[in-house]
Amino acid sequence: MKNFTIYLVILVFLFVSKVLGQETFESETKRIANKIEKITKEEKEALKEEVEAVNVQLSEGKITQEQADKRKKELAEARAVIMEEKITLAQNELNDLVQKKSTEKSKKILRECI
């Protein structure tokens, strides 16, 4: 009976650690995905505000339509670069997380084979 209890405790511990490890991986990937969505939303909102400011200048006659179009294009390109840089950092974070998980699984499989 004592051995059964010990084995049961070990089995429960292993199960719980595996479940918690999976939740951690999933929660981290979800966090990074949310981060990417937030970056996209913030950069689009910032671009929208900048374009609105250009439209105000245009409606007030401070700039021409051609200048407004050129400025909007420049703003869009700049925001795209900023967004790409931020998203690349988040994607690298995700890649590192996946690589770490893959390495852990490989080591586990190797240990089981030995």
QUIGIPE-V248027 format. One record per residue. N is the residue number from 1. RES is the residue in one small letter. PHI is phi in whole degrees, 0 to 359 (* if undefined). PSI is psi in radians with two decimals (* if undefined). NEAR is the number of other C-alpha atoms within 12 Angstrom. Layout:
# QUIGIPE-V248027
n=N res=RES phi=PHI psi=PSI near=NEAR
n=N res=RES phi=PHI psi=PSI near=NEAR
This chain:
# QUIGIPE-V248027
n=1 res=m phi=* psi=-0.67 near=7
n=2 res=k phi=296 psi=-0.75 near=8
n=3 res=n phi=296 psi=-0.71 near=9
n=4 res=f phi=300 psi=-0.76 near=10
n=5 res=t phi=297 psi=-0.75 near=11
n=6 res=i phi=298 psi=-0.83 near=12
n=7 res=y phi=297 psi=-0.68 near=13
n=8 res=l phi=296 psi=-0.76 near=14
n=9 res=v phi=297 psi=-0.76 near=14
n=10 res=i phi=297 psi=-0.76 near=14
n=11 res=l phi=298 psi=-0.78 near=14
n=12 res=v phi=297 psi=-0.74 near=14
n=13 res=f phi=299 psi=-0.80 near=14
n=14 res=l phi=297 psi=-0.72 near=14
n=15 res=f phi=297 psi=-0.82 near=14
n=16 res=v phi=297 psi=-0.76 near=14
n=17 res=s phi=295 psi=-0.64 near=14
n=18 res=k phi=293 psi=-0.76 near=17
n=19 res=v phi=296 psi=-0.78 near=14
n=20 res=l phi=295 psi=-0.68 near=14
n=21 res=g phi=297 psi=-0.71 near=17
n=22 res=q phi=293 psi=-0.74 near=17
n=23 res=e phi=298 psi=-0.69 near=15
n=24 res=t phi=298 psi=-0.80 near=16
n=25 res=f phi=298 psi=-0.84 near=23
n=26 res=e phi=295 psi=-0.71 near=18
n=27 res=s phi=292 psi=-0.62 near=16
n=28 res=e phi=293 psi=-0.76 near=22
n=29 res=t phi=295 psi=-0.65 near=24
n=30 res=k phi=294 psi=-0.70 near=17
n=31 res=r phi=298 psi=-0.75 near=20
n=32 res=i phi=292 psi=-0.71 near=27
n=33 res=a phi=299 psi=-0.73 near=22
n=34 res=n phi=296 psi=-0.64 near=18
n=35 res=k phi=298 psi=-0.75 near=23
n=36 res=i phi=295 psi=-0.75 near=26
n=37 res=e phi=299 psi=-0.72 near=19
n=38 res=k phi=295 psi=-0.75 near=18
n=39 res=i phi=302 psi=-0.85 near=26
n=40 res=t phi=300 psi=-0.82 near=25
n=41 res=k phi=297 psi=-0.79 near=17
n=42 res=e phi=296 psi=-0.74 near=20
n=43 res=e phi=291 psi=-0.67 near=27
n=44 res=k phi=295 psi=-0.70 near=22
n=45 res=e phi=294 psi=-0.72 near=17
n=46 res=a phi=297 psi=-0.73 near=21
n=47 res=l phi=297 psi=-0.74 near=27
n=48 res=k phi=301 psi=-0.77 near=18
n=49 res=e phi=295 psi=-0.72 near=18
n=50 res=e phi=294 psi=-0.70 near=23
n=51 res=v phi=294 psi=-0.68 near=24
n=52 res=e phi=299 psi=-0.68 near=18
n=53 res=a phi=296 psi=-0.68 near=20
n=54 res=v phi=295 psi=-0.72 near=28
n=55 res=n phi=298 psi=-0.64 near=24
n=56 res=v phi=296 psi=-0.79 near=17
n=57 res=q phi=300 psi=-0.70 near=20
n=58 res=l phi=295 psi=-0.81 near=21
n=59 res=s phi=292 psi=-0.46 near=14
n=60 res=e phi=276 psi=-0.07 near=13
n=61 res=g phi=80 psi=0.23 near=13
n=62 res=k phi=283 psi=-0.43 near=15
n=63 res=i phi=223 psi=2.80 near=18
n=64 res=t phi=273 psi=2.96 near=17
n=65 res=q phi=299 psi=-0.71 near=18
n=66 res=e phi=297 psi=-0.77 near=14
n=67 res=q phi=296 psi=-0.69 near=17
n=68 res=a phi=296 psi=-0.79 near=25
n=69 res=d phi=298 psi=-0.75 near=18
n=70 res=k phi=297 psi=-0.78 near=18
n=71 res=r phi=296 psi=-0.73 near=24
n=72 res=k phi=298 psi=-0.72 near=25
n=73 res=k phi=296 psi=-0.77 near=18
n=74 res=e phi=298 psi=-0.75 near=18
n=75 res=l phi=296 psi=-0.76 near=25
n=76 res=a phi=297 psi=-0.75 near=23
n=77 res=e phi=294 psi=-0.73 near=17
n=78 res=a phi=296 psi=-0.77 near=19
n=79 res=r phi=295 psi=-0.64 near=28
n=80 res=a phi=297 psi=-0.72 near=22
n=81 res=v phi=295 psi=-0.80 near=17
n=82 res=i phi=299 psi=-0.79 near=21
n=83 res=m phi=298 psi=-0.77 near=28
n=84 res=e phi=298 psi=-0.74 near=19
n=85 res=e phi=296 psi=-0.79 near=18
n=86 res=k phi=294 psi=-0.74 near=23
n=87 res=i phi=292 psi=-0.63 near=27
n=88 res=t phi=299 psi=-0.72 near=20
n=89 res=l phi=298 psi=-0.75 near=19
n=90 res=a phi=293 psi=-0.69 near=27
n=91 res=q phi=295 psi=-0.66 near=24
n=92 res=n phi=297 psi=-0.68 near=19
n=93 res=e phi=298 psi=-0.74 near=21
n=94 res=l phi=294 psi=-0.75 near=26
n=95 res=n phi=300 psi=-0.73 near=18
n=96 res=d phi=298 psi=-0.72 near=18
n=97 res=l phi=296 psi=-0.79 near=23
n=98 res=v phi=295 psi=-0.72 near=19
n=99 res=q phi=298 psi=-0.74 near=15
n=100 res=k phi=298 psi=-0.78 near=15
n=101 res=k phi=297 psi=-0.73 near=21
n=102 res=s phi=297 psi=-0.74 near=15
n=103 res=t phi=296 psi=-0.73 near=14
n=104 res=e phi=298 psi=-0.75 near=18
n=105 res=k phi=294 psi=-0.71 near=17
n=106 res=s phi=298 psi=-0.77 near=14
n=107 res=k phi=296 psi=-0.69 near=14
n=108 res=k phi=296 psi=-0.79 near=14
n=109 res=i phi=297 psi=-0.71 near=12
n=110 res=l phi=297 psi=-0.76 near=11
n=111 res=r phi=297 psi=-0.66 near=10
n=112 res=e phi=291 psi=-0.54 near=9
n=113 res=c phi=282 psi=-0.43 near=8
n=114 res=i phi=277 psi=* near=7
